[in-house]
Amino acid sequence: MGCQMKCISVYTNNFEAFSDIFESVVETVFEEHEEKEVDGITVSHSGEVPEFYLERMSQKPEVVVMKDKSRGVTILQHGSVFEILMPDLESVLA
């Protein structure tokens, strides 16, 4: 059985702007479905996504997939949103 991943959505299509705030977004603790603004960019916790979501999204031609192996983080970019998928450590430790 796969682990759930939490999904943080970053609403920008500007990769440079996304890169600038990526570190702080990953370090930020979000409540589920909480929305925050980081450097003028809306960021929200989009809840949990199952592992097959990542598989399905990565097969779509319009989706760019990037990985940060050191953290086990996957980033999906499509349209004007970046989705940061990361292991939900709380559920792993529970």
GITA-V947449 format. One record per run of one state. SS is the DSSP state (hx for helix, st for strand, lp for the rest). FROM is the first residue (numbers start at 1). TO is the last residue. If there is no record, write none. Layout:
ss = <SS:SS>
from = <FROM:FROM>
to = <TO:TO>
This chain:
ss = <lp:st:lp:hx:lp:st:lp:st:lp:hx:lp:st:lp:st:lp:st:lp:hx:lp>
from = <1:5:11:15:28:35:39:41:50:51:59:64:69:73:79:81:88:89:94>
to = <4:10:14:27:34:38:40:49:50:58:63:68:72:78:80:87:88:93:94>
